[in-house]
Amino acid sequence: YEAEVEWISPKQTSSFVSHDSIESIGVWFTFDEPVSSIIGFGIEIPPREYTEEEFKKVIIAGGEKTLTGIIDQHKKEKLAAEKRDKQRKKLNKLVADLGDKLDIPYRLNTR
């Protein structure tokens, strides 16, 4: 996949444990077309001076690692949704058959 760096930004967050400021450089990538249903994502890199080559190397490695994680997570979520859908259909059939057999009104799960 080819992504483009849309922007970089300084990031500062507070640590609840030490109350120190945690600093990083945020890098936001975008795609021309959706990849695994996303059009962009961000990473954070350590705040320091980078040569152009070092910067490219760090953000490419971080971007590839993050994107792989996003794609893997989406695959897991899709499989879990398919499993839930299959279970829902099975349960709906059981309830419908039981309702028909015993002449009891029933409502099916549509989600």
N, C-alpha and C positions, 0 to 999 in steps of 0.2 A: 504494500500500500504506500502511496505517496501522500505525505502530509506537508503542510506549509506552516511555518511559524507565523502566527498571526500577531502575537505580541509577547513581550517579556515585561515583568513587573517586580518591584521589590515586595517582599512579603515579611510581615512581622506579626507574630502571635505570642501571646503570653503563656508561660508554663504555669499551670496551677500548682505544680509541685514545688518548683524553686522560685516562682514569681519572676524569673528572668525572661527577657525577650528572646524568642527563637526566630532567627532570621534566615531567609532563603530567597532565591530568585525563582519566581513563577514563570513558567514557559507554557503558552497556550498554542496547541496545534489545531489546525482545521483541515478538513478534506473537501475536495470538490464534490464528492458523492458520499452518501452515508456508508460507513463501515460498521458492520454489526449494529446497525440502527443508531449510530452516533455520527455527528458531523464535526465534533471537536472534543478535545480533552486536554487536561493540564498535568504538568509535572512540576516538581520543585527540585532545584539543584542547590548545592552548597554555595553560599555567597563568597566569591573570591574573584580575583582577576583571572581571565581566561584569554588565551590566544584564540584567534578565529578557529583554528583547527581543533584545539582542545574543547572549545565550546560546542562545535558541531559533534565531536565524538561523544561528549557527555550527554547532550540532548538526544542524539540518535539512540544511544544505548538506553537511556531512561525512557524515551518515547516508545521504543520497541517493547521493553519490559512491561510498561504500563498498558499498552495496547493489547499485548498478548493476554494480560490479566483480565482486561475488560472483555475480550472475545471469549475467553474461557468461562468467565462469570455468566455472560449472556447465554452460552451453550448450556451451562448447568441450570440456569433459570428456565430456559426453554424446555429442557428435559423434565424438570420438576412440574412445569405447567402442563405438559403433555400427560404426565403421570396422574396429576390431579384431575384432568379432564376425563381420562379413561376411568378413574375411580368414580367420578361423579356420574358418568353415563351408566356404569354398572349399578351404582346405588339407585339411580333413577329408575332403571329397569326393574330392579328388585321391588321398589316401592310401588311402581305402576302395576306390576304383576300381582302383588299382594292386595292392593286396593281393588283391582278388577275381580280377583278371586273372591274376596270377602265383601264386595260391593260397598267399599268405603271410599268416600271422596279423598283425593290426594292432591298434593301440590309438588311439583318437581323443582329441583334445584337448577336454575338456569345459568349460574355463574360458576 
